[in-house]
Amino acid sequence: MKVFLPFPAAELDLSADVATRFDIEYADATEHWPDSFVECEFYVPSYRFSRRVVTVIPSMPKLQVVQTLTAGVEHVLPHVPPGVTVCNAAGVHDAATSELAVGLIIGAQRRLAELVRAQDDHVWDQQMAGAVADRRVLVIGAGNIGRAIERRLAGFECATTLVGRTARAGVRAMAELPVLLPQADVVVLIVPLTDETRGLVDRAFLAAMKDGALLVNVARGGIVVTDALLAEVAAGRLRAALDVTDPEPLPPEHPLWDLPGVVVTPHVGGASDAMWPRSYRLVAEQLRRIARGEPLLNVVT
């Protein structure tokens, strides 16, 4: 089987008998695209924010599997021909994204962005700040990353509630949001972008949040109706910490950049070196499963 990887094959911990089953080649569509793409059957797109890493997919006539290095696959699916299996990177970004989510909560509550700006201006700013302790945090998205956020918040003396599509042990249902939102001091978004979640955070959702609450989005920008959020934050009623935006990248002239009460990071939730060992393990396990004739992990249905 011809395999295209965006990293050296030496990073994969494969036994000799498994490795010999595959013809592995380095291929990053943004910088190096071998002529052998017509033979590729297992493709791992580069972890780069470039359309080319996915627009090349239809050009591979023998392609059987696309293994992304991203948890979300909405940018990949439109380019995948029928019959090709798509697997996401569930589990790879749990640590990095949950770290950033908690960091954004702490940063917003403790005014860290304002304090850094004060440092730039050599101003000694000792205003009272908010806290994470004793706050109610609503994590909307009860998958791997949502649970990782819950675990990391456990030591901060706050009350965390997970929300999923349906209620189950330790998880409240999305249908309960009208009751849950007015009680939350912090609302974290970590749901996939689907037809069901696109525009989930609209005027009605934001209006249900309590005055002074913080919205943290580490999911996808399209989950939030940007104009509705701008109105609430501009009025001083809500605050926001956003790792993802709509549009994205955020244009230099966009009002979100300069709006008081907003912290913006450039979609770097998964962009830490914690992802690489986990990525290598996932890809190696997928190849081992193919060699053994076993079902693949993380198949997107």
C-alpha positions as CSV (number, residue, x, y, z in Angstrom):
1,M,0.0,0.0,0.0
2,K,1.3,3.4,-1.0
3,V,1.3,5.8,2.0
4,F,1.8,9.6,1.9
5,L,3.0,11.2,5.2
6,P,3.7,14.8,6.0
7,F,6.5,13.7,8.4
8,P,9.4,11.2,8.2
9,A,8.4,7.6,8.3
10,A,11.1,7.1,10.9
11,E,8.8,8.7,13.4
12,L,6.4,5.7,13.2
13,D,7.1,2.8,15.7
14,L,6.4,0.0,13.3
15,S,7.7,-3.6,13.5
16,A,9.6,-4.7,10.5
17,D,6.9,-7.1,9.4
18,V,4.3,-4.3,9.4
19,A,6.6,-1.7,7.8
20,T,7.4,-4.0,4.8
21,R,3.6,-4.0,4.0
22,F,3.8,-0.3,3.1
23,D,5.6,1.9,0.6
24,I,5.8,5.1,2.7
25,E,6.8,8.4,1.1
26,Y,7.1,12.0,2.4
27,A,4.5,14.3,0.8
28,D,3.4,17.7,1.9
29,A,1.1,19.3,-0.7
30,T,2.3,22.8,0.3
31,E,5.9,22.2,-0.5
32,H,6.6,18.7,-1.9
33,W,4.1,16.7,-4.0
34,P,5.6,13.6,-5.6
35,D,4.5,12.3,-9.0
36,S,3.6,9.0,-7.3
37,F,0.4,10.7,-6.0
38,V,-1.4,8.6,-8.5
39,E,-0.5,5.5,-6.5
40,C,-1.3,6.8,-3.1
41,E,-3.9,4.8,-1.1
42,F,-3.4,6.1,2.4
43,Y,-3.0,9.9,2.7
44,V,-2.2,11.9,5.8
45,P,-2.7,15.7,4.9
46,S,-0.2,18.1,6.3
47,Y,-1.2,20.0,9.5
48,R,-1.1,23.3,7.7
49,F,-3.8,25.8,7.2
50,S,-3.6,25.6,3.4
51,R,-6.5,24.5,1.1
52,R,-4.0,22.7,-1.1
53,V,-3.5,19.9,1.4
54,V,-7.1,18.9,0.8
55,T,-7.8,20.0,-2.8
56,V,-5.3,17.4,-4.0
57,I,-7.5,14.6,-2.6
58,P,-9.6,14.1,-5.7
59,S,-6.5,13.8,-7.9
60,M,-5.5,10.5,-6.2
61,P,-7.4,7.7,-8.2
62,K,-6.3,4.8,-5.9
63,L,-7.0,6.6,-2.6
64,Q,-8.7,4.5,0.1
65,V,-8.1,6.3,3.4
66,V,-7.6,9.9,4.4
67,Q,-6.3,10.2,8.0
68,T,-6.4,13.8,9.1
69,L,-4.2,15.3,11.8
70,T,-7.2,17.5,12.8
71,A,-10.1,16.6,15.1
72,G,-12.5,18.5,12.8
73,V,-12.9,17.3,9.2
74,E,-15.5,19.8,7.8
75,H,-12.7,21.2,5.6
76,V,-11.8,17.8,4.2
77,L,-15.2,16.1,3.5
78,P,-16.2,18.3,0.5
79,H,-13.1,17.0,-1.4
80,V,-13.4,13.3,-0.6
81,P,-14.7,11.1,-3.4
82,P,-17.4,8.5,-2.6
83,G,-16.0,5.2,-1.2
84,V,-12.9,6.8,0.5
85,T,-12.8,6.4,4.3
86,V,-12.0,9.5,6.4
87,C,-10.6,9.1,9.9
88,N,-10.1,12.1,12.2
89,A,-7.5,12.7,14.8
90,A,-9.7,12.3,17.9
91,G,-7.5,12.2,20.9
92,V,-4.5,13.8,19.3
93,H,-5.4,17.4,20.4
94,D,-7.0,16.7,23.7
95,A,-4.1,18.0,25.8
96,A,-3.2,21.0,23.7
97,T,-6.7,22.3,23.1
98,S,-7.9,21.8,26.7
99,E,-4.7,23.6,27.9
100,L,-5.5,26.6,25.7
101,A,-9.2,26.6,26.8
102,V,-8.2,26.7,30.5
103,G,-5.5,29.3,29.7
104,L,-8.1,31.5,27.9
105,I,-10.4,31.2,30.9
106,I,-7.7,32.2,33.4
107,G,-6.4,34.9,31.1
108,A,-9.8,36.5,30.6
109,Q,-10.8,36.2,34.3
110,R,-7.5,37.6,35.6
111,R,-7.2,40.3,32.9
112,L,-3.8,39.0,31.6
113,A,-4.2,40.6,28.2
114,E,-4.8,44.0,29.8
115,L,-1.8,43.5,32.1
116,V,0.5,42.7,29.3
117,R,-0.6,45.9,27.5
118,A,0.0,47.7,30.7
119,Q,3.5,46.3,30.9
120,D,4.1,47.5,27.3
121,D,3.2,51.0,28.5
122,H,5.1,50.7,31.8
123,V,1.8,51.1,33.8
124,W,1.4,49.6,37.3
125,D,-2.2,48.3,37.0
126,Q,-3.6,46.8,40.2
127,Q,-7.3,46.7,39.4
128,M,-9.3,43.9,41.0
129,A,-9.9,40.9,38.6
130,G,-12.3,38.0,38.4
131,A,-11.4,34.5,39.4
132,V,-12.0,30.9,38.2
133,A,-12.6,29.7,41.7
134,D,-16.3,29.5,42.7
135,R,-17.5,30.1,39.2
136,R,-19.9,27.9,37.2
137,V,-18.3,26.7,33.9
138,L,-20.5,25.2,31.2
139,V,-18.6,23.1,28.7
140,I,-20.7,22.5,25.6
141,G,-19.3,19.4,23.9
142,A,-18.8,16.2,25.9
143,G,-16.3,14.5,23.6
144,N,-12.6,13.8,24.3
145,I,-11.6,17.4,24.5
146,G,-14.6,18.5,26.5
147,R,-13.8,15.9,29.1
148,A,-10.1,16.9,29.0
149,I,-11.2,20.5,29.8
150,E,-13.3,19.2,32.7
151,R,-10.4,17.2,34.1
152,R,-8.1,20.2,33.9
153,L,-10.6,22.5,35.6
154,A,-11.1,20.0,38.5
155,G,-8.3,21.7,40.5
156,F,-9.6,25.2,40.2
157,E,-12.4,25.0,42.7
158,C,-15.1,25.8,40.1
159,A,-18.3,23.9,39.3
160,T,-18.0,22.4,35.8
161,T,-21.0,21.0,33.8
162,L,-20.6,19.0,30.6
163,V,-23.3,19.3,27.9
164,G,-23.8,16.9,25.0
165,R,-26.3,16.1,22.4
166,T,-28.2,13.8,24.8
167,A,-28.2,13.4,28.5
168,R,-26.2,10.6,30.1
169,A,-24.2,10.0,33.3
170,G,-22.3,13.2,34.0
171,V,-23.6,15.0,30.9
172,R,-26.6,17.3,30.5
173,A,-28.5,17.5,27.2
174,M,-28.3,20.4,24.7
175,A,-32.1,20.8,25.2
176,E,-31.4,22.0,28.7
177,L,-29.3,25.0,27.6
178,P,-32.1,27.5,28.2
179,V,-31.9,26.5,31.9
180,L,-28.1,26.1,32.1
181,L,-27.0,29.2,30.3
182,P,-28.3,31.8,32.7
183,Q,-26.5,30.1,35.6
184,A,-23.0,29.9,33.9
185,D,-20.2,32.4,34.5
186,V,-18.1,30.8,31.7
187,V,-19.4,29.0,28.6
188,V,-16.8,26.9,26.7
189,L,-17.6,25.7,23.1
190,I,-15.9,22.5,22.0
191,V,-18.5,20.9,19.6
192,P,-17.8,19.9,16.0
193,L,-19.0,22.1,13.2
194,T,-22.0,20.4,11.7
195,D,-25.3,21.5,10.2
196,E,-26.8,21.1,13.7
197,T,-24.2,23.3,15.4
198,R,-23.6,25.9,12.8
199,G,-24.9,29.2,14.2
200,L,-25.7,27.5,17.6
201,V,-24.5,30.6,19.5
202,D,-27.0,33.1,18.1
203,R,-28.8,36.1,19.5
204,A,-31.1,34.0,21.6
205,F,-28.2,31.9,23.0
206,L,-26.2,34.9,23.9
207,A,-29.2,36.7,25.4
208,A,-29.7,33.8,27.7
209,M,-26.2,34.1,29.2
210,K,-25.8,36.1,32.4
211,D,-24.5,39.6,32.5
212,G,-20.6,39.6,32.6
213,A,-20.3,36.0,31.5
214,L,-17.4,34.8,29.4
215,L,-17.8,32.9,26.1
216,V,-14.7,30.8,25.2
217,N,-14.7,29.3,21.7
218,V,-12.0,26.6,21.0
219,A,-14.3,24.7,18.5
220,R,-15.0,26.3,15.2
221,G,-15.8,29.9,14.3
222,G,-19.0,29.0,12.5
223,I,-20.7,27.9,15.7
224,V,-21.0,31.5,16.7
225,V,-23.0,34.2,14.9
226,T,-20.3,36.9,14.9
227,D,-22.6,39.9,14.5
228,A,-24.7,38.7,17.5
229,L,-21.5,38.3,19.6
230,L,-20.2,41.7,18.5
231,A,-23.4,43.4,19.7
232,E,-23.4,41.8,23.1
233,V,-19.7,42.5,23.8
234,A,-19.9,46.0,22.4
235,A,-22.7,46.7,24.8
236,G,-20.4,45.6,27.6
237,R,-22.8,42.8,28.7
238,L,-20.6,39.8,27.7
239,R,-16.9,39.0,27.2
240,A,-15.3,36.6,24.8
241,A,-12.0,34.6,24.4
242,L,-11.8,33.2,20.9
243,D,-9.3,30.8,19.4
244,V,-11.5,30.5,16.3
245,T,-13.5,33.1,14.4
246,D,-15.9,33.6,11.6
247,P,-14.5,34.8,9.2
248,E,-11.1,33.1,9.6
249,P,-8.4,34.2,9.3
250,L,-9.8,37.3,10.9
251,P,-9.2,40.3,8.6
252,P,-7.0,43.1,10.0
253,E,-9.8,45.6,9.9
254,H,-12.3,43.4,11.8
255,P,-13.8,45.0,14.9
256,L,-13.2,41.8,17.0
257,W,-9.5,42.7,17.2
258,D,-9.9,45.9,19.1
259,L,-13.2,45.4,21.0
260,P,-12.8,45.7,24.8
261,G,-13.6,42.4,26.5
262,V,-12.4,40.2,23.6
263,V,-9.2,38.1,23.5
264,V,-8.4,36.6,20.1
265,T,-5.8,33.8,19.4
266,P,-5.2,32.7,15.8
267,H,-6.6,29.1,15.9
268,V,-3.7,27.6,17.7
269,G,-5.7,25.3,20.0
270,G,-4.0,22.1,18.7
271,A,-0.7,23.8,17.7
272,S,1.6,22.6,20.4
273,D,4.4,20.1,20.2
274,A,2.2,17.8,22.3
275,M,0.4,16.8,19.1
276,W,3.3,15.1,17.4
277,P,3.9,12.0,19.6
278,R,0.1,11.5,19.6
279,S,-0.1,11.9,15.8
280,Y,2.7,9.4,15.2
281,R,1.1,6.9,17.5
282,L,-2.3,7.3,15.8
283,V,-0.9,6.9,12.2
284,A,1.2,3.9,13.3
285,E,-1.8,2.2,14.9
286,Q,-3.9,2.7,11.8
287,L,-1.2,1.1,9.6
288,R,-0.9,-1.8,12.0
289,R,-4.7,-2.2,11.8
290,I,-4.6,-2.3,8.0
291,A,-1.8,-4.9,8.1
292,R,-3.9,-7.1,10.5
293,G,-7.1,-6.6,8.6
294,E,-8.8,-4.8,11.6
295,P,-11.2,-1.9,11.6
296,L,-9.6,1.6,11.6
297,L,-10.0,4.0,14.5
298,N,-11.9,7.3,14.4
299,V,-13.8,6.6,11.2
300,V,-16.1,9.6,10.3
301,T,-19.6,8.5,9.5
